[in-house]
Amino acid sequence: MNQFFVTAIAEKISALKTEAYFHERQARGDLAAFDAWLAASPDAPPPGDELPD
């Protein structure tokens, strides 16, 4: 029973740390730079990404 509780607590802590990490990354993000990066990328599918016949 103790192992179940420890595993559940570890999973919850992991989820909270992951959420905090993504909030931190979001705060550092620059949408204008991302839009510029997308505009500079080619408008073609990557080579080798075709479906087989």
PDB file of N, CA, C, O and CB in Angstrom:
ATOM      1  N   MET A   1       0.817  -1.188   0.000  1.00  0.00           N
ATOM      2  CA  MET A   1       0.000   0.000   0.000  1.00  0.00           C
ATOM      3  C   MET A   1       0.863   1.256   0.000  1.00  0.00           C
ATOM      4  O   MET A   1       0.534   2.222  -0.688  1.00  0.00           O
ATOM      5  CB  MET A   1      -0.931  -0.004   1.195  1.00  0.00           C
ATOM      6  N   ASN A   2       1.959   1.266   0.754  1.00  0.00           N
ATOM      7  CA  ASN A   2       2.832   2.430   0.813  1.00  0.00           C
ATOM      8  C   ASN A   2       3.448   2.735  -0.548  1.00  0.00           C
ATOM      9  O   ASN A   2       3.593   3.899  -0.923  1.00  0.00           O
ATOM     10  CB  ASN A   2       3.929   2.213   1.845  1.00  0.00           C
ATOM     11  N   GLN A   3       3.806   1.696  -1.280  1.00  0.00           N
ATOM     12  CA  GLN A   3       4.404   1.895  -2.601  1.00  0.00           C
ATOM     13  C   GLN A   3       3.412   2.582  -3.528  1.00  0.00           C
ATOM     14  O   GLN A   3       3.811   3.411  -4.346  1.00  0.00           O
ATOM     15  CB  GLN A   3       4.859   0.550  -3.204  1.00  0.00           C
ATOM     16  N   PHE A   4       2.138   2.259  -3.420  1.00  0.00           N
ATOM     17  CA  PHE A   4       1.110   2.902  -4.230  1.00  0.00           C
ATOM     18  C   PHE A   4       1.062   4.397  -3.942  1.00  0.00           C
ATOM     19  O   PHE A   4       1.028   5.212  -4.864  1.00  0.00           O
ATOM     20  CB  PHE A   4      -0.262   2.263  -3.968  1.00  0.00           C
ATOM     21  N   PHE A   5       1.060   4.756  -2.655  1.00  0.00           N
ATOM     22  CA  PHE A   5       1.011   6.178  -2.286  1.00  0.00           C
ATOM     23  C   PHE A   5       2.255   6.921  -2.748  1.00  0.00           C
ATOM     24  O   PHE A   5       2.159   8.036  -3.260  1.00  0.00           O
ATOM     25  CB  PHE A   5       0.853   6.330  -0.774  1.00  0.00           C
ATOM     26  N   VAL A   6       3.407   6.317  -2.571  1.00  0.00           N
ATOM     27  CA  VAL A   6       4.659   6.954  -2.990  1.00  0.00           C
ATOM     28  C   VAL A   6       4.670   7.156  -4.496  1.00  0.00           C
ATOM     29  O   VAL A   6       5.103   8.204  -4.975  1.00  0.00           O
ATOM     30  CB  VAL A   6       5.873   6.110  -2.558  1.00  0.00           C
ATOM     31  N   THR A   7       4.204   6.175  -5.242  1.00  0.00           N
ATOM     32  CA  THR A   7       4.154   6.292  -6.700  1.00  0.00           C
ATOM     33  C   THR A   7       3.179   7.383  -7.118  1.00  0.00           C
ATOM     34  O   THR A   7       3.474   8.152  -8.033  1.00  0.00           O
ATOM     35  CB  THR A   7       3.753   4.952  -7.336  1.00  0.00           C
ATOM     36  N   ALA A   8       2.025   7.465  -6.467  1.00  0.00           N
ATOM     37  CA  ALA A   8       1.041   8.498  -6.798  1.00  0.00           C
ATOM     38  C   ALA A   8       1.584   9.894  -6.488  1.00  0.00           C
ATOM     39  O   ALA A   8       1.384  10.825  -7.268  1.00  0.00           O
ATOM     40  CB  ALA A   8      -0.266   8.258  -6.026  1.00  0.00           C
ATOM     41  N   ILE A   9       2.259  10.039  -5.370  1.00  0.00           N
ATOM     42  CA  ILE A   9       2.841  11.332  -5.001  1.00  0.00           C
ATOM     43  C   ILE A   9       3.938  11.719  -5.981  1.00  0.00           C
ATOM     44  O   ILE A   9       4.016  12.875  -6.398  1.00  0.00           O
ATOM     45  CB  ILE A   9       3.401  11.290  -3.565  1.00  0.00           C
ATOM     46  N   ALA A  10       4.784  10.768  -6.353  1.00  0.00           N
ATOM     47  CA  ALA A  10       5.861  11.046  -7.308  1.00  0.00           C
ATOM     48  C   ALA A  10       5.289  11.467  -8.659  1.00  0.00           C
ATOM     49  O   ALA A  10       5.827  12.361  -9.311  1.00  0.00           O
ATOM     50  CB  ALA A  10       6.765   9.811  -7.477  1.00  0.00           C
ATOM     51  N   GLU A  11       4.212  10.830  -9.073  1.00  0.00           N
ATOM     52  CA  GLU A  11       3.583  11.181 -10.345  1.00  0.00           C
ATOM     53  C   GLU A  11       3.003  12.593 -10.292  1.00  0.00           C
ATOM     54  O   GLU A  11       3.118  13.349 -11.256  1.00  0.00           O
ATOM     55  CB  GLU A  11       2.482  10.168 -10.697  1.00  0.00           C
ATOM     56  N   LYS A  12       2.387  12.947  -9.177  1.00  0.00           N
ATOM     57  CA  LYS A  12       1.814  14.282  -9.019  1.00  0.00           C
ATOM     58  C   LYS A  12       2.916  15.339  -9.012  1.00  0.00           C
ATOM     59  O   LYS A  12       2.768  16.382  -9.650  1.00  0.00           O
ATOM     60  CB  LYS A  12       0.985  14.365  -7.723  1.00  0.00           C
ATOM     61  N   ILE A  13       3.999  15.093  -8.315  1.00  0.00           N
ATOM     62  CA  ILE A  13       5.116  16.036  -8.281  1.00  0.00           C
ATOM     63  C   ILE A  13       5.704  16.203  -9.670  1.00  0.00           C
ATOM     64  O   ILE A  13       6.041  17.314 -10.078  1.00  0.00           O
ATOM     65  CB  ILE A  13       6.198  15.565  -7.296  1.00  0.00           C
ATOM     66  N   SER A  14       5.827  15.112 -10.390  1.00  0.00           N
ATOM     67  CA  SER A  14       6.341  15.167 -11.757  1.00  0.00           C
ATOM     68  C   SER A  14       5.437  16.010 -12.642  1.00  0.00           C
ATOM     69  O   SER A  14       5.928  16.810 -13.439  1.00  0.00           O
ATOM     70  CB  SER A  14       6.479  13.758 -12.338  1.00  0.00           C
ATOM     71  N   ALA A  15       4.129  15.845 -12.515  1.00  0.00           N
ATOM     72  CA  ALA A  15       3.183  16.623 -13.320  1.00  0.00           C
ATOM     73  C   ALA A  15       3.276  18.103 -12.978  1.00  0.00           C
ATOM     74  O   ALA A  15       3.226  18.944 -13.876  1.00  0.00           O
ATOM     75  CB  ALA A  15       1.746  16.120 -13.104  1.00  0.00           C
ATOM     76  N   LEU A  16       3.411  18.438 -11.699  1.00  0.00           N
ATOM     77  CA  LEU A  16       3.526  19.840 -11.294  1.00  0.00           C
ATOM     78  C   LEU A  16       4.825  20.466 -11.794  1.00  0.00           C
ATOM     79  O   LEU A  16       4.838  21.619 -12.225  1.00  0.00           O
ATOM     80  CB  LEU A  16       3.445  19.957  -9.773  1.00  0.00           C
ATOM     81  N   LYS A  17       5.917  19.703 -11.734  1.00  0.00           N
ATOM     82  CA  LYS A  17       7.192  20.213 -12.247  1.00  0.00           C
ATOM     83  C   LYS A  17       7.132  20.425 -13.759  1.00  0.00           C
ATOM     84  O   LYS A  17       7.676  21.401 -14.275  1.00  0.00           O
ATOM     85  CB  LYS A  17       8.334  19.247 -11.896  1.00  0.00           C
ATOM     86  N   THR A  18       6.475  19.516 -14.461  1.00  0.00           N
ATOM     87  CA  THR A  18       6.328  19.654 -15.914  1.00  0.00           C
ATOM     88  C   THR A  18       5.504  20.881 -16.241  1.00  0.00           C
ATOM     89  O   THR A  18       5.844  21.624 -17.160  1.00  0.00           O
ATOM     90  CB  THR A  18       5.676  18.399 -16.523  1.00  0.00           C
ATOM     91  N   GLU A  19       4.427  21.107 -15.506  1.00  0.00           N
ATOM     92  CA  GLU A  19       3.593  22.290 -15.729  1.00  0.00           C
ATOM     93  C   GLU A  19       4.391  23.564 -15.499  1.00  0.00           C
ATOM     94  O   GLU A  19       4.291  24.506 -16.284  1.00  0.00           O
ATOM     95  CB  GLU A  19       2.363  22.265 -14.811  1.00  0.00           C
ATOM     96  N   ALA A  20       5.176  23.603 -14.441  1.00  0.00           N
ATOM     97  CA  ALA A  20       5.994  24.777 -14.149  1.00  0.00           C
ATOM     98  C   ALA A  20       7.021  25.006 -15.258  1.00  0.00           C
ATOM     99  O   ALA A  20       7.272  26.144 -15.654  1.00  0.00           O
ATOM    100  CB  ALA A  20       6.702  24.617 -12.791  1.00  0.00           C
ATOM    101  N   TYR A  21       7.610  23.922 -15.756  1.00  0.00           N
ATOM    102  CA  TYR A  21       8.594  24.040 -16.839  1.00  0.00           C
ATOM    103  C   TYR A  21       7.953  24.653 -18.075  1.00  0.00           C
ATOM    104  O   TYR A  21       8.539  25.547 -18.686  1.00  0.00           O
ATOM    105  CB  TYR A  21       9.197  22.664 -17.180  1.00  0.00           C
ATOM    106  N   PHE A  22       6.761  24.192 -18.460  1.00  0.00           N
ATOM    107  CA  PHE A  22       6.112  24.721 -19.657  1.00  0.00           C
ATOM    108  C   PHE A  22       5.669  26.169 -19.467  1.00  0.00           C
ATOM    109  O   PHE A  22       5.693  26.944 -20.422  1.00  0.00           O
ATOM    110  CB  PHE A  22       4.914  23.858 -20.029  1.00  0.00           C
ATOM    111  N   HIS A  23       5.267  26.548 -18.259  1.00  0.00           N
ATOM    112  CA  HIS A  23       4.929  27.948 -18.005  1.00  0.00           C
ATOM    113  C   HIS A  23       6.167  28.836 -18.139  1.00  0.00           C
ATOM    114  O   HIS A  23       6.095  29.942 -18.675  1.00  0.00           O
ATOM    115  CB  HIS A  23       4.309  28.105 -16.603  1.00  0.00           C
ATOM    116  N   GLU A  24       7.294  28.341 -17.649  1.00  0.00           N
ATOM    117  CA  GLU A  24       8.555  29.088 -17.768  1.00  0.00           C
ATOM    118  C   GLU A  24       8.951  29.240 -19.230  1.00  0.00           C
ATOM    119  O   GLU A  24       9.346  30.325 -19.658  1.00  0.00           O
ATOM    120  CB  GLU A  24       9.682  28.383 -16.985  1.00  0.00           C
ATOM    121  N   ARG A  25       8.849  28.171 -19.988  1.00  0.00           N
ATOM    122  CA  ARG A  25       9.202  28.225 -21.411  1.00  0.00           C
ATOM    123  C   ARG A  25       8.264  29.163 -22.167  1.00  0.00           C
ATOM    124  O   ARG A  25       8.699  29.896 -23.055  1.00  0.00           O
ATOM    125  CB  ARG A  25       9.157  26.816 -22.033  1.00  0.00           C
ATOM    126  N   GLN A  26       6.981  29.141 -21.816  1.00  0.00           N
ATOM    127  CA  GLN A  26       6.012  30.007 -22.471  1.00  0.00           C
ATOM    128  C   GLN A  26       6.340  31.474 -22.204  1.00  0.00           C
ATOM    129  O   GLN A  26       6.208  32.311 -23.097  1.00  0.00           O
ATOM    130  CB  GLN A  26       4.589  29.680 -21.993  1.00  0.00           C
ATOM    131  N   ALA A  27       6.763  31.785 -20.993  1.00  0.00           N
ATOM    132  CA  ALA A  27       7.090  33.173 -20.643  1.00  0.00           C
ATOM    133  C   ALA A  27       8.304  33.666 -21.421  1.00  0.00           C
ATOM    134  O   ALA A  27       8.407  34.860 -21.704  1.00  0.00           O
ATOM    135  CB  ALA A  27       7.350  33.298 -19.136  1.00  0.00           C
ATOM    136  N   ARG A  28       9.218  32.776 -21.770  1.00  0.00           N
ATOM    137  CA  ARG A  28      10.423  33.176 -22.509  1.00  0.00           C
ATOM    138  C   ARG A  28      10.188  33.232 -24.014  1.00  0.00           C
ATOM    139  O   ARG A  28      11.031  33.728 -24.761  1.00  0.00           O
ATOM    140  CB  ARG A  28      11.562  32.215 -22.209  1.00  0.00           C
ATOM    141  N   GLY A  29       9.049  32.725 -24.453  1.00  0.00           N
ATOM    142  CA  GLY A  29       8.776  32.643 -25.890  1.00  0.00           C
ATOM    143  C   GLY A  29       8.552  34.012 -26.525  1.00  0.00           C
ATOM    144  O   GLY A  29       8.108  34.956 -25.872  1.00  0.00           O
ATOM    145  N   ASP A  30       8.868  34.093 -27.804  1.00  0.00           N
ATOM    146  CA  ASP A  30       8.691  35.321 -28.571  1.00  0.00           C
ATOM    147  C   ASP A  30       7.851  34.979 -29.800  1.00  0.00           C
ATOM    148  O   ASP A  30       8.348  34.379 -30.753  1.00  0.00           O
ATOM    149  CB  ASP A  30      10.078  35.953 -28.979  1.00  0.00           C
ATOM    150  N   LEU A  31       6.571  35.366 -29.770  1.00  0.00           N
ATOM    151  CA  LEU A  31       5.673  35.005 -30.866  1.00  0.00           C
ATOM    152  C   LEU A  31       6.072  35.659 -32.181  1.00  0.00           C
ATOM    153  O   LEU A  31       5.906  35.053 -33.240  1.00  0.00           O
ATOM    154  CB  LEU A  31       4.254  35.389 -30.518  1.00  0.00           C
ATOM    155  N   ALA A  32       6.590  36.873 -32.139  1.00  0.00           N
ATOM    156  CA  ALA A  32       7.014  37.539 -33.372  1.00  0.00           C
ATOM    157  C   ALA A  32       8.176  36.783 -34.022  1.00  0.00           C
ATOM    158  O   ALA A  32       8.209  36.622 -35.242  1.00  0.00           O
ATOM    159  CB  ALA A  32       7.423  38.999 -33.082  1.00  0.00           C
ATOM    160  N   ALA A  33       9.116  36.327 -33.217  1.00  0.00           N
ATOM    161  CA  ALA A  33      10.244  35.557 -33.753  1.00  0.00           C
ATOM    162  C   ALA A  33       9.761  34.216 -34.300  1.00  0.00           C
ATOM    163  O   ALA A  33      10.262  33.745 -35.321  1.00  0.00           O
ATOM    164  CB  ALA A  33      11.319  35.334 -32.664  1.00  0.00           C
ATOM    165  N   PHE A  34       8.800  33.607 -33.632  1.00  0.00           N
ATOM    166  CA  PHE A  34       8.247  32.342 -34.120  1.00  0.00           C
ATOM    167  C   PHE A  34       7.538  32.541 -35.448  1.00  0.00           C
ATOM    168  O   PHE A  34       7.699  31.734 -36.364  1.00  0.00           O
ATOM    169  CB  PHE A  34       7.281  31.743 -33.092  1.00  0.00           C
ATOM    170  N   ASP A  35       6.749  33.615 -35.562  1.00  0.00           N
ATOM    171  CA  ASP A  35       6.067  33.903 -36.823  1.00  0.00           C
ATOM    172  C   ASP A  35       7.068  34.158 -37.943  1.00  0.00           C
ATOM    173  O   ASP A  35       6.853  33.724 -39.074  1.00  0.00           O
ATOM    174  CB  ASP A  35       5.140  35.109 -36.665  1.00  0.00           C
ATOM    175  N   ALA A  36       8.161  34.859 -37.640  1.00  0.00           N
ATOM    176  CA  ALA A  36       9.198  35.104 -38.642  1.00  0.00           C
ATOM    177  C   ALA A  36       9.861  33.798 -39.062  1.00  0.00           C
ATOM    178  O   ALA A  36      10.162  33.600 -40.239  1.00  0.00           O
ATOM    179  CB  ALA A  36      10.251  36.082 -38.099  1.00  0.00           C
ATOM    180  N   TRP A  37      10.086  32.911 -38.099  1.00  0.00           N
ATOM    181  CA  TRP A  37      10.697  31.618 -38.413  1.00  0.00           C
ATOM    182  C   TRP A  37       9.772  30.794 -39.308  1.00  0.00           C
ATOM    183  O   TRP A  37      10.230  30.156 -40.255  1.00  0.00           O
ATOM    184  CB  TRP A  37      11.020  30.842 -37.117  1.00  0.00           C
ATOM    185  N   LEU A  38       8.468  30.808 -39.007  1.00  0.00           N
ATOM    186  CA  LEU A  38       7.521  30.078 -39.847  1.00  0.00           C
ATOM    187  C   LEU A  38       7.446  30.666 -41.249  1.00  0.00           C
ATOM    188  O   LEU A  38       7.362  29.924 -42.228  1.00  0.00           O
ATOM    189  CB  LEU A  38       6.139  30.085 -39.210  1.00  0.00           C
ATOM    190  N   ALA A  39       7.477  31.991 -41.354  1.00  0.00           N
ATOM    191  CA  ALA A  39       7.410  32.634 -42.660  1.00  0.00           C
ATOM    192  C   ALA A  39       8.635  32.310 -43.502  1.00  0.00           C
ATOM    193  O   ALA A  39       8.546  32.251 -44.729  1.00  0.00           O
ATOM    194  CB  ALA A  39       7.271  34.139 -42.501  1.00  0.00           C
ATOM    195  N   ALA A  40       9.779  32.100 -42.856  1.00  0.00           N
ATOM    196  CA  ALA A  40      11.014  31.819 -43.589  1.00  0.00           C
ATOM    197  C   ALA A  40      11.128  30.360 -44.012  1.00  0.00           C
ATOM    198  O   ALA A  40      11.957  30.033 -44.861  1.00  0.00           O
ATOM    199  CB  ALA A  40      12.208  32.192 -42.745  1.00  0.00           C
ATOM    200  N   SER A  41      10.318  29.480 -43.441  1.00  0.00           N
ATOM    201  CA  SER A  41      10.418  28.069 -43.796  1.00  0.00           C
ATOM    202  C   SER A  41       9.749  27.816 -45.143  1.00  0.00           C
ATOM    203  O   SER A  41       8.773  28.485 -45.483  1.00  0.00           O
ATOM    204  CB  SER A  41       9.782  27.187 -42.704  1.00  0.00           C
ATOM    205  N   PRO A  42      10.261  26.862 -45.909  1.00  0.00           N
ATOM    206  CA  PRO A  42       9.687  26.601 -47.226  1.00  0.00           C
ATOM    207  C   PRO A  42       8.269  26.033 -47.124  1.00  0.00           C
ATOM    208  O   PRO A  42       7.919  25.349 -46.162  1.00  0.00           O
ATOM    209  CB  PRO A  42      10.580  25.636 -48.004  1.00  0.00           C
ATOM    210  N   ASP A  43       7.475  26.335 -48.136  1.00  0.00           N
ATOM    211  CA  ASP A  43       6.094  25.861 -48.162  1.00  0.00           C
ATOM    212  C   ASP A  43       6.015  24.564 -48.973  1.00  0.00           C
ATOM    213  O   ASP A  43       5.290  24.481 -49.965  1.00  0.00           O
ATOM    214  CB  ASP A  43       5.147  26.945 -48.760  1.00  0.00           C
ATOM    215  N   ALA A  44       6.766  23.567 -48.538  1.00  0.00           N
ATOM    216  CA  ALA A  44       6.806  22.276 -49.221  1.00  0.00           C
ATOM    217  C   ALA A  44       6.966  21.183 -48.159  1.00  0.00           C
ATOM    218  O   ALA A  44       7.562  21.417 -47.108  1.00  0.00           O
ATOM    219  CB  ALA A  44       7.976  22.223 -50.278  1.00  0.00           C
ATOM    220  N   PRO A  45       6.442  20.014 -48.433  1.00  0.00           N
ATOM    221  CA  PRO A  45       6.618  18.939 -47.448  1.00  0.00           C
ATOM    222  C   PRO A  45       8.086  18.516 -47.370  1.00  0.00           C
ATOM    223  O   PRO A  45       8.816  18.638 -48.354  1.00  0.00           O
ATOM    224  CB  PRO A  45       5.730  17.722 -47.806  1.00  0.00           C
ATOM    225  N   PRO A  46       8.515  18.029 -46.234  1.00  0.00           N
ATOM    226  CA  PRO A  46       9.901  17.590 -46.116  1.00  0.00           C
ATOM    227  C   PRO A  46      10.163  16.384 -47.011  1.00  0.00           C
ATOM    228  O   PRO A  46       9.270  15.559 -47.202  1.00  0.00           O
ATOM    229  CB  PRO A  46      10.235  17.253 -44.657  1.00  0.00           C
ATOM    230  N   PRO A  47      11.361  16.268 -47.559  1.00  0.00           N
ATOM    231  CA  PRO A  47      11.672  15.123 -48.418  1.00  0.00           C
ATOM    232  C   PRO A  47      11.611  13.823 -47.607  1.00  0.00           C
ATOM    233  O   PRO A  47      12.058  13.766 -46.461  1.00  0.00           O
ATOM    234  CB  PRO A  47      13.072  15.291 -49.068  1.00  0.00           C
ATOM    235  N   GLY A  48      11.055  12.796 -48.222  1.00  0.00           N
ATOM    236  CA  GLY A  48      10.952  11.499 -47.570  1.00  0.00           C
ATOM    237  C   GLY A  48       9.691  11.369 -46.732  1.00  0.00           C
ATOM    238  O   GLY A  48       9.516  10.375 -46.026  1.00  0.00           O
ATOM    239  N   ASP A  49       8.809  12.364 -46.802  1.00  0.00           N
ATOM    240  CA  ASP A  49       7.605  12.344 -45.992  1.00  0.00           C
ATOM    241  C   ASP A  49       6.393  11.867 -46.782  1.00  0.00           C
ATOM    242  O   ASP A  49       5.261  11.973 -46.309  1.00  0.00           O
ATOM    243  CB  ASP A  49       7.342  13.717 -45.425  1.00  0.00           C
ATOM    244  N   GLU A  50       6.623  11.347 -47.976  1.00  0.00           N
ATOM    245  CA  GLU A  50       5.523  10.906 -48.831  1.00  0.00           C
ATOM    246  C   GLU A  50       4.988   9.559 -48.361  1.00  0.00           C
ATOM    247  O   GLU A  50       5.722   8.745 -47.800  1.00  0.00           O
ATOM    248  CB  GLU A  50       5.980  10.815 -50.296  1.00  0.00           C
ATOM    249  N   LEU A  51       3.718   9.340 -48.594  1.00  0.00           N
ATOM    250  CA  LEU A  51       3.112   8.053 -48.266  1.00  0.00           C
ATOM    251  C   LEU A  51       3.413   7.064 -49.397  1.00  0.00           C
ATOM    252  O   LEU A  51       3.429   7.450 -50.566  1.00  0.00           O
ATOM    253  CB  LEU A  51       1.569   8.197 -48.043  1.00  0.00           C
ATOM    254  N   PRO A  52       3.647   5.812 -49.060  1.00  0.00           N
ATOM    255  CA  PRO A  52       3.899   4.820 -50.110  1.00  0.00           C
ATOM    256  C   PRO A  52       2.620   4.558 -50.908  1.00  0.00           C
ATOM    257  O   PRO A  52       1.512   4.726 -50.400  1.00  0.00           O
ATOM    258  CB  PRO A  52       4.434   3.499 -49.498  1.00  0.00           C
ATOM    259  N   ASP A  53       2.790   4.152 -52.140  1.00  0.00           N
ATOM    260  CA  ASP A  53       1.630   3.860 -53.021  1.00  0.00           C
ATOM    261  C   ASP A  53       0.903   2.628 -52.610  1.00  0.00           C
ATOM    262  O   ASP A  53      -0.083   2.254 -53.244  1.00  0.00           O
ATOM    263  CB  ASP A  53       2.066   3.710 -54.452  1.00  0.00           C
TER     264      ASP A  53
END
